[in-house]
Amino acid sequence: MYNHYYDSYDTNPENRKTEATGSQPENKQEVFRWHSYYAPQHTPHAAPVNGSSAPEPKVKKQKGRMSTGAVAALLVLCVLLSGAAGFGGSYLFSRMNASSGDSAIQINKANVDNVVKTSAEQTEKSTNEIVSEVADSVVEITVEVVQTDMFYGEQTAEGAGSGVIISEDGYILTNNHVAGDASKITVTLRSGESYDAKLFGADADLDIALIKIDASGLCAAPVGDSSTVSAGDKSVIIGNPLGTLGGSVTEGIISAVDRELEIDGRTMHLIQTDAAVNPGNSGGGMFNSQGELVGIVVAKSAGDSTGSTIDNIGFVIPINNALDILGDLKQYGYVRGKAYTGMAYSEGSSGGMYAQYFGYGGTSDGVYIASIKSGSNAAKAGFSVGDRVISVDGNAVNTISDLKKIITDHSVGDTVSFELERSGRTGTIELTLEEYVPTASA
């Protein structure tokens, strides 16, 4: 089994107020842990069932220097900032619109004739040819993130990653965990020119963020079709490993096209590659043998259950999935239509010791309500912080992952039945699910 490492920020300020754990139990097949690239490690917060996980507080550090904790994570664990995705989705040909109306983004098409060619019909380009054609489309990203720590107050953390230009007028794809919660985003082109970037939108479930710089005539990556890739195909990764080595190129093959993993309660279907990926490659591009962008780098396996280092296992978000949400990200700043309970949750462990520590009064392992959004349907329905969730619609809930899967299968407006334990007594509360809208987008 592999241990993977995961780092994300929640774009919902309401959820960042929660002081509870979102860590996964150690007996899961896939165990992911939170680490920061530049900032020290600390206790994770509660994970709301809305497609995102609450951030970890970071202590203030000097600009331009890496903390001891980050160096250890970087050199010993070889952690890559990561996130989540699904596989599939429709592919839009020609100079396509990401959506209709004001949300239109002119994506650089990969196939002029709108005809999908099989691998046998395409002539494989050399790595040199691919790099010469697309390297200018991959950018370096540095960010500042302002967070509130219960001991140190408001602090600023720094991070770095990669991004891919998808339109000549400056739209760039990267990961949510790179830019989704940033107070300041700086993009540096391969030429060395730097720009302040604006965050248009982000989605924690897919771990995709859309940012834009004020520039024109840029080199936009030709967008390919991730549904056509196969195990054994050529894979070229371009990104900014370590946050300092922008424009780095690694080469390999696609190891698997639909690798199912679980990270922070999200089931993901990712492309696996053996091309080297490292911290800072997050948000960079994976290109196929024709130099077409087929994925956004998101994660690296850092070791197995014994602590042994694992190399040549990287994961990539299929580009088709990112295309499907661009319109919503540009126009609304988030992906519409996600069902939301209005609550954040924590997992009790070791006989409910965690819940008791935070005053929840729980005595059993399980999922506890850690916070309730003011004015939400959950607040009106009578839920209370400290309630233990026994089941939802008759489905047992033992982990936050269980709960997320149940809610994901429902739509906005559905009514679900929560069986709860409170102060040793059990009861049922009906909840009408709302649409998840990040506070900043409301």
Order of alpha helices (4+ residues) and beta strands (2+ residues): beta-beta-beta-alpha-alpha-beta-beta-beta-alpha-beta-beta-beta-beta-beta-beta-beta-beta-beta-alpha-beta-beta-alpha-beta-alpha-beta-beta-alpha-beta-beta-beta
